[in-house]
Amino acid sequence: MKIGVIGAGNIGATLAKKLAASGHEVKLANSKGPDSIRELASDAGATAASKEEAVRGVEAIVVSIPFARLPELASLLAQVPADVVVIDTSNYYPFRDEEIKEVDSGKPESVWVSEQIGRPVVKAWNALLAETLVSKGQPASAPSRIAIPVAGDDGQAKALVRRLVEETGFEALDAGSLIDSWRQQPGTPAYCTELHLDELTSALATADKALAPLNRDALMTFFMSEKDLTHEKVVAKNRALTTNVSA
Ligand SMILES: NC(=O)c1ccc[n+]([C@@H]2O[C@H](COP(=O)([O-])OP(=O)(O)OC[C@H]3O[C@@H](n4cnc5c(N)ncnc54)[C@H](OP(=O)(O)O)[C@@H]3O)[C@@H](O)[C@H]2O)c1
């Protein structure tokens, strides 16, 4: 499949590498332009592209840029045919991103993104840490893989994204429609807790919409104050605060 990835950071570049390794033809773009990511793209098995090139002639586009910058992609994506699937990996952290009142008032993040860019999105790969994506994927034959949620309103688009998620080494759980995708946002039990399929199913079901932003902010305050923060500590703390699954 031909895939464009917008955003060449922790998540975008890793997804480009994994999707290229699965046999897809991947174009990778950032904001500074292709010359700034030639080596990165080549190491990933992808082609460095401008944003305009990256979205041309592809079947799927992954957008993996900071949350508050997503509206900048509206005019770019307006040129893209309606049947191209757009995948949103983003998460909103008000301390880091500019504060967005609608999201603070409860609009699910990816609903806001979809409105801002003027087209449907499927939310995927947002609920795992970059380090999990880099190092914890396993082949489909592995006995117990980490599962991640995939939310969206179009069944066909979601099926395509679930296949791509599986190819990157994770079980893809259908997490329902985009309006329900708050269940996989920061501060929920499904978010960056490295659960298996049955655990993730119950995590999504037990999520508390009012509690999630409070958990999100409490976790961030804790992580920022912690010396020697490791990946394992982040996952363990996420689990301890939001789930009944021990690390
Ligand atoms: N890091 C994680 O653990 C993690 C996990 C799950 C989901 N996420 C989410 O995934 C998204 C990406 O996260 P990240 O950690 O990969 O970010 P990152 O490392 O900071 O990389 C961001 C990338 O976005 C590009 N970018 C910014 N504005 C752009 C624009 N207007 N047009 C094109 N490219 C633009 C940047 O390019 P330039 O450098 O050229 O500006 C950079 O390549 C975020 O929404 C984040 O919340 C992150």
The ligand as an SDF file (V2000), in Angstrom:
LIG
                    3D

 48 52  0  0  0  0  0  0  0  0999 V2000
    5.9980   10.5600   21.9050 N   0  0  0  0  0  0  0  0  0  0  0  0
    5.1170    9.6580   22.3160 C   0  0  0  0  0  0  0  0  0  0  0  0
    5.4040    8.8040   23.2020 O   0  0  0  0  0  0  0  0  0  0  0  0
    3.7380    9.6410   21.6880 C   0  0  0  0  0  0  0  0  0  0  0  0
    2.9730    8.4810   21.8200 C   0  0  0  0  0  0  0  0  0  0  0  0
    1.7320    8.4080   21.1760 C   0  0  0  0  0  0  0  0  0  0  0  0
    1.2540    9.4940   20.4560 C   0  0  0  0  0  0  0  0  0  0  0  0
    1.9970   10.6380   20.3910 N   0  0  0  0  0  0  0  0  0  0  0  0
    1.4170   11.7790   19.6330 C   0  0  0  0  0  0  0  0  0  0  0  0
    1.8580   11.6720   18.2800 O   0  0  0  0  0  0  0  0  0  0  0  0
    2.1250   12.9770   17.7400 C   0  0  0  0  0  0  0  0  0  0  0  0
    3.5990   13.0580   17.3780 C   0  0  0  0  0  0  0  0  0  0  0  0
    4.3610   12.8540   18.5450 O   0  0  0  0  0  0  0  0  0  0  0  0
    5.9490   12.7380   18.4880 P   0  0  0  0  0  0  0  0  0  0  0  0
    6.3980   12.3990   19.8650 O   0  0  0  0  0  0  0  0  0  0  0  0
    6.3370   11.8640   17.3350 O   0  0  0  0  0  0  0  0  0  0  0  0
    6.3290   14.2530   18.1480 O   0  0  0  0  0  0  0  0  0  0  0  0
    7.7680   14.8620   17.8290 P   0  0  0  0  0  0  0  0  0  0  0  0
    8.8350   13.8520   18.0700 O   0  0  0  0  0  0  0  0  0  0  0  0
    7.8320   16.1810   18.4940 O   0  0  0  0  0  0  0  0  0  0  0  0
    7.7070   15.1020   16.2410 O   0  0  0  0  0  0  0  0  0  0  0  0
    6.7830   15.9880   15.6810 C   0  0  0  0  0  0  0  0  0  0  0  0
    6.9550   15.9850   14.1700 C   0  0  0  0  0  0  0  0  0  0  0  0
    5.9000   16.7510   13.6170 O   0  0  0  0  0  0  0  0  0  0  0  0
    6.4380   17.5980   12.6100 C   0  0  0  0  0  0  0  0  0  0  0  0
    5.5640   18.7550   12.4450 N   0  0  0  0  0  0  0  0  0  0  0  0
    5.1910   19.6970   13.3420 C   0  0  0  0  0  0  0  0  0  0  0  0
    4.3250   20.5690   12.7940 N   0  0  0  0  0  0  0  0  0  0  0  0
    4.1580   20.1680   11.5060 C   0  0  0  0  0  0  0  0  0  0  0  0
    3.4010   20.6590   10.4250 C   0  0  0  0  0  0  0  0  0  0  0  0
    2.6120   21.7270   10.5410 N   0  0  0  0  0  0  0  0  0  0  0  0
    3.4840   20.0100    9.2410 N   0  0  0  0  0  0  0  0  0  0  0  0
    4.2760   18.9110    9.1000 C   0  0  0  0  0  0  0  0  0  0  0  0
    5.0080   18.3880   10.0920 N   0  0  0  0  0  0  0  0  0  0  0  0
    4.9510   19.0260   11.2720 C   0  0  0  0  0  0  0  0  0  0  0  0
    7.8060   17.9600   13.1330 C   0  0  0  0  0  0  0  0  0  0  0  0
    8.5830   18.4080   12.0520 O   0  0  0  0  0  0  0  0  0  0  0  0
    9.6420   19.6210   12.2130 P   0  0  0  0  0  0  0  0  0  0  0  0
   10.6480   19.1170   13.2120 O   0  0  0  0  0  0  0  0  0  0  0  0
   10.1850   19.7930   10.8290 O   0  0  0  0  0  0  0  0  0  0  0  0
    8.8370   20.7940   12.7200 O   0  0  0  0  0  0  0  0  0  0  0  0
    8.2650   16.6040   13.6850 C   0  0  0  0  0  0  0  0  0  0  0  0
    8.7920   15.8130   12.6490 O   0  0  0  0  0  0  0  0  0  0  0  0
    1.7270   13.9780   18.8350 C   0  0  0  0  0  0  0  0  0  0  0  0
    0.4120   14.4050   18.5940 O   0  0  0  0  0  0  0  0  0  0  0  0
    1.8110   13.1640   20.1130 C   0  0  0  0  0  0  0  0  0  0  0  0
    0.9390   13.6410   21.1020 O   0  0  0  0  0  0  0  0  0  0  0  0
    3.2350   10.7220   20.9670 C   0  0  0  0  0  0  0  0  0  0  0  0
  1  2  1  0
  2  3  2  0
  2  4  1  0
  4  5  1  0
  4 48  2  0
  5  6  2  0
  6  7  1  0
  7  8  2  0
  8  9  1  0
  8 48  1  0
  9 10  1  0
  9 46  1  0
 10 11  1  0
 11 12  1  0
 11 44  1  0
 12 13  1  0
 13 14  1  0
 14 15  2  0
 14 16  1  0
 14 17  1  0
 17 18  1  0
 18 19  2  0
 18 20  1  0
 18 21  1  0
 21 22  1  0
 22 23  1  0
 23 24  1  0
 23 42  1  0
 24 25  1  0
 25 26  1  0
 25 36  1  0
 26 27  1  0
 26 35  1  0
 27 28  2  0
 28 29  1  0
 29 30  1  0
 29 35  2  0
 30 31  1  0
 30 32  2  0
 32 33  1  0
 33 34  2  0
 34 35  1  0
 36 37  1  0
 36 42  1  0
 37 38  1  0
 38 39  2  0
 38 40  1  0
 38 41  1  0
 42 43  1  0
 44 45  1  0
 44 46  1  0
 46 47  1  0
M  CHG  2   8   1  16  -1
M  END
$$$$
